[in-house]
Amino acid sequence: MSNGRNTTARPGRIDALDLARGIAILGTLATNIWIFTDPAGALGWLALDVERGAVETLLLTLSNGKFLALLSILFGVGLELQYRSAVRRGLRWPGRYLWRATLLLLEGVLHYLLIFEFDVLTGYALVSVHVAFLVSRSDRVRRTWLAVAAAVHVTFVGLLTAASLSGALSGAAEGTTSTGGAEYTAIAAYSSASWLDQVRTRIELAGFFRLEILLILPLSTVLFLAGIEVLRAGAFEDSERGSRVRRRLLSFGLGAGVPLNLVTAFAGPDWFFVDRYIVPPIVAFGLLAAVVEFAARTRGGLLRRGLIATGRAAMSCYVLQNLVAGALCYGWGLGLATLLADVRPWWVLAAWAFVSALLMTLAALWLRAFSRGPLELLLHRLYTGRPKKVGEPV
């Protein structure tokens, strides 16, 4: 692999990066599938007083927040690679990248309105703008921004956790589900409402559903900048330096993060914010190192090829998985969330496995004929004004 510190070297495609993206995409589905399969949908998921069984809590612990954090780290890695490409070509930076971020923002807004309440693309687009200006700055400037964003994030999560422990947050959440004197019936909004009714609900409750962006902005800033750091440190290199970096990430992410995550997972709903937004990003660094090590030690295999294909079409698969899950679970589709409510948590695993297998199969078939996923090709055409050639670097 190319030297992680050489910003002008022409990089090849990094299989480990695509593999990690594929795992991150299916991992985010492993979290989101619990939202889709809740009979009350997103509103049920946000109820802080819900008591979950030991099995469901343990299953949620395996995915909650970790793969979203991994996806955020990988977004930072991708931004660094795009910066290197611009430097190599002698292009002004951030230049056209700002148009790319605008397109991502538009896609995120549409994804929120039409498909899923917990869209991350909008937050990613906003964060990518200021990180794009930081990627070319000195190590000291970037790391200062990282430290400040981390402090803001930890402080905000600490305040939310304190409010939850005091009971103030539950009352505030209940008040947001009422608009103009009309009470929203959580179950009806997802079990029997039409697709257009759900779109209207997302518009009317946008202020409530989009509150998460206040957490996404500082956290994504930390993780985007951390992604730049781990790439430059050589985490993807097939070298002694790369192995050394990955060992440190494994020790930090899995050795320290996993035990801590088990504690927060079973601490109760009042620790929701710590369990989702503080501890999982720590684990994500260990996951990244584990995936890169796995990629270096294995070759071929149907599962590996499917995950790499999913990673190459990551944006398309992210949107499609939420669309398919909605069609399976919501009232405007098959309505399985209500029909199979008594079979939780076991049918949730089957739903995740089905959608994951579908995504890997479709991605692999699509990439036999095209260079990138359908949304990736569309955005590239809008970004550059021409279709992307096979083998052309990003």
Secondary structure as GFF3:
##gff-version 3
##sequence-region A 1 394
A	DSSP	alpha_helix	15	36	.	.	.	ID=ss1
A	DSSP	alpha_helix	41	45	.	.	.	ID=ss2
A	DSSP	alpha_helix	54	63	.	.	.	ID=ss3
A	DSSP	alpha_helix	66	89	.	.	.	ID=ss4
A	DSSP	alpha_helix	97	114	.	.	.	ID=ss5
A	DSSP	alpha_helix	121	134	.	.	.	ID=ss6
A	DSSP	alpha_helix	139	166	.	.	.	ID=ss7
A	DSSP	alpha_helix	168	176	.	.	.	ID=ss8
A	DSSP	beta_strand	178	179	.	.	.	ID=ss9
A	DSSP	beta_strand	182	183	.	.	.	ID=ss10
A	DSSP	alpha_helix	186	191	.	.	.	ID=ss11
A	DSSP	alpha_helix	195	204	.	.	.	ID=ss12
A	DSSP	alpha_helix	206	209	.	.	.	ID=ss13
A	DSSP	three_ten_helix	210	212	.	.	.	ID=ss14
A	DSSP	alpha_helix	213	233	.	.	.	ID=ss15
A	DSSP	alpha_helix	240	250	.	.	.	ID=ss16
A	DSSP	pi_helix	251	256	.	.	.	ID=ss17
A	DSSP	alpha_helix	257	265	.	.	.	ID=ss18
A	DSSP	three_ten_helix	269	271	.	.	.	ID=ss19
A	DSSP	alpha_helix	272	277	.	.	.	ID=ss20
A	DSSP	alpha_helix	279	297	.	.	.	ID=ss21
A	DSSP	alpha_helix	302	312	.	.	.	ID=ss22
A	DSSP	alpha_helix	314	329	.	.	.	ID=ss23
A	DSSP	alpha_helix	336	339	.	.	.	ID=ss24
A	DSSP	three_ten_helix	341	343	.	.	.	ID=ss25
A	DSSP	alpha_helix	346	366	.	.	.	ID=ss26
A	DSSP	alpha_helix	374	384	.	.	.	ID=ss27
###
